[in-house]
Amino acid sequence: MFLSKEALVEQEEAIRLRVRQLSDEQRQKYHKLTLKSIKDPDNYAVLNWCFIAGFHHFYLKKFVRAAVNLSLFTLGLILLFTVEPPWIGLGIYGLIFLLELPQLLNAQNIVHQYNNQQMQACLDEVISSSSDKPLA
């Protein structure tokens, strides 16, 4: 499900407001965590545009979907060169293209939503780890 750009911006702003309420030490830890997990929408779009094999799903750690996409891609390739007529293999590629076209057209929002989820997870981790510390 794709959220609208406005909803994603509101979601991100709510997370950023909560981050501003953290202590300096917590905020530093939060930024270190997010730096490792935030993804670039342009990389996602390039992977989707250049390779219909599903590498863009690996980029966002959607391993099951990536494996299904890669399997379909491989099956289409095999059928393209081994079955006469090659329409079956081309049909599989057409199906992959139709399924992945919305991913390409919404790449910015998909990665923005992923990044918001990662930011929220990092925030939750920082908050929970600081509440586990014994009080001095």
Secondary structure as the mmCIF struct_conf table of DSSP 4:
data_model
#
loop_
_struct_conf.conf_type_id
_struct_conf.id
_struct_conf.beg_label_comp_id
_struct_conf.beg_label_asym_id
_struct_conf.beg_label_seq_id
_struct_conf.end_label_comp_id
_struct_conf.end_label_asym_id
_struct_conf.end_label_seq_id
HELX_LH_PP_P HELX_LH_PP_P1 PHE A 2 SER A 4
HELX_RH_AL_P HELX_RH_AL_P1 LYS A 5 ARG A 20
TURN_TY1_P TURN_TY1_P1 GLN A 21 GLN A 21
BEND BEND1 LEU A 22 LEU A 22
HELX_RH_AL_P HELX_RH_AL_P2 ASP A 24 SER A 37
HELX_RH_AL_P HELX_RH_AL_P3 PRO A 41 CYS A 50
TURN_TY1_P TURN_TY1_P2 ILE A 52 ALA A 53
BEND BEND2 GLY A 54 GLY A 54
HELX_RH_AL_P HELX_RH_AL_P4 PHE A 55 TYR A 59
TURN_TY1_P TURN_TY1_P3 LEU A 60 LYS A 61
HELX_RH_AL_P HELX_RH_AL_P5 PHE A 63 THR A 82
BEND BEND3 VAL A 83 PRO A 85
TURN_TY1_P TURN_TY1_P4 PRO A 86 PRO A 86
HELX_RH_AL_P HELX_RH_AL_P6 TRP A 87 LEU A 105
TURN_TY1_P TURN_TY1_P5 ASN A 106 ASN A 106
HELX_RH_AL_P HELX_RH_AL_P7 ALA A 107 ASP A 132
BEND BEND4 LYS A 133 LYS A 133
HELX_LH_PP_P HELX_LH_PP_P2 PRO A 134 LEU A 135
#
